[in-house]
Amino acid sequence: MKPIKTVKGTRDLLPPATALWNHVEAVARDVFRRYNYHEIRTPLFEFTELFTRGVGEETDIVTKEMYTFTDRDGASLTLRPEATASVIRAYIEHRLDQRPGLQKLYYLGPMFRRERPQKGRFRQFYQIGAECIGSDSPYIDAEVIEMVLEILRALELDNLELLLNSVGCPECRPRYVELLRQALQAVAPRMCESCRRRAVTNPLRVLDCKVPADQPIIERLPVLLDHLCPACRGHFSTVRACLDDRAVSYTIAPRLVRGLDYYTRTTFEILHGALGAQNSVLGGGRYDGLAEQLGSKVPAPGIGFSIGEDRLVMVLEEAGRTRVQVSPDLFIAPVGEAAVRVAGILAAELRRSGASVEVGVGGRLKKLLDLANKSGARFALIVGEHEIASGRYILKEMESGAQTELTREQLIERFSSHA
């Protein structure tokens, strides 16, 4: 019978690689804690309408990439392709606007899009993200950008480029979109099929095109930054000033619109050269009208970002930032059946003291020590009949071969401080 393999665009994450994933998530959680963000967990699937209304009916995500199915009761459900719409739905449903202060929420977990698999891009992929809901202040925008950069700094990443733009608001953007639609009438026939369609249905999405042949045409189109209303111009100016105050370097990217319809005003991406042409590690922006689009009677301006964790881990691997302990502190080598039982008792005590311990399942000492060496453990503890009778166990340092006799109490003390 032919073995079953993973579905195209998915993969298994195995040890020791998962240790790096856990490290990335632990670093992110610590930074979120320092900025007073709290975790939210939303369902993996939602009513399809949440994403068609929230993300946008003419986005590639909705038109091409969503995993949608009909439930037994006839409801249309979709595996979440992104998390912001889900977080805002939860914000509205649970009346988080009634809680005092800003709602600062973060999430970690899998998303699903039926994209063409390529380097760093999968159909089941993972995101780390955050949303700050309840304020339209440009100072919040700067703090969110500062926070995500702090996560990358804590992971010791460099060679990063922050791209920054403003996509305006419902007052100024429609006028720009009409200007863009008129400009596209003459050039759209020379562009890719998606751009020809978007030129009619959603001209702003043309600026998000990645087809190389279309870029010279896009570069000559009107720039949104030149058509911002005074309020949006002032908002963007303050965001930039706050980033300057924090010594955060950035590049103004006037064509940066992101791929989702809910963005307003500030948008940003962070790039890393190790990923090649598809070099975005994360992106985000402000979405001041999204809550109202999803049925909220109360305005809930917000800003957030999502990190592509698959891509981030790849960058760390290629940069050699993989110093994560995956080996046990101690390998116990029991010789004989009675020793296996004693080894189990010792291992339980040592683990409670904080040490990482692996226990051999018996056999010849040479084979057990070979397993200890392959496990990467720094120490091996030899437990045999003589050691049990004397109450003193041989601790061997694997690299040097040096051996020391220790009592149970001395072992516990040694590995409590070691851990």
Disulfide bonds with the S-S distance in Angstrom:
none
